[in-house]
């Protein structure tokens, strides 16, 4: 989704303004990190590693 947003950057920057669009793009990147770390949390195995990843996810 972040790739798609960056691809149509020129057109959307006219509607939102450059600063607002950069904030939207960074929000989508952080949202992608949030979902990727869920997979990592399941793969890592037993306690305490999933708990550490969960704390990082909640920070985002």
FENVEN-V832605 format. One record per residue. N is the residue number from 0. OMEGA is omega in whole degrees, 0 to 359 (* if undefined). NEAR is the number of other ideal C-beta (glycine too) atoms within 8 Angstrom. D_FIRST is the distance of its C-alpha to the first C-alpha in Angstrom with 1 decimal. Layout:
# FENVEN-V832605
N_OMEGA_NEAR_D_FIRST, N_OMEGA_NEAR_D_FIRST
This chain:
# FENVEN-V832605
0_179_7_0.0, 1_177_9_3.8, 2_180_6_5.3, 3_179_7_5.0, 4_181_12_6.3, 5_180_8_8.7, 6_181_6_9.9, 7_184_8_11.1, 8_185_10_12.4, 9_184_6_16.0, 10_182_7_16.0, 11_180_11_14.4, 12_176_10_16.6, 13_183_5_19.5, 14_186_5_18.7, 15_190_7_17.6, 16_186_6_19.5, 17_182_6_18.5, 18_179_6_18.9, 19_181_8_16.9, 20_177_12_13.9, 21_177_8_14.1, 22_178_8_14.3, 23_180_11_11.1, 24_179_12_9.2, 25_177_8_11.2, 26_178_8_10.6, 27_177_11_6.9, 28_178_9_8.1, 29_177_9_11.0, 30_176_9_9.4, 31_177_10_7.9, 32_179_9_11.5, 33_181_10_13.0, 34_179_8_11.8, 35_181_8_12.8, 36_175_12_16.1, 37_175_9_17.0, 38_179_8_17.4, 39_179_9_19.3, 40_179_11_21.4, 41_183_7_22.5, 42_189_6_23.4, 43_175_8_25.5, 44_190_5_28.3, 45_178_4_31.0, 46_10_5_31.6, 47_185_5_30.9, 48_178_9_27.8, 49_178_12_25.5, 50_178_8_26.9, 51_178_8_26.1, 52_179_12_22.4, 53_178_9_22.4, 54_178_8_23.9, 55_179_9_21.1, 56_181_11_18.5, 57_175_6_20.5, 58_178_5_20.7, 59_*_8_17.0
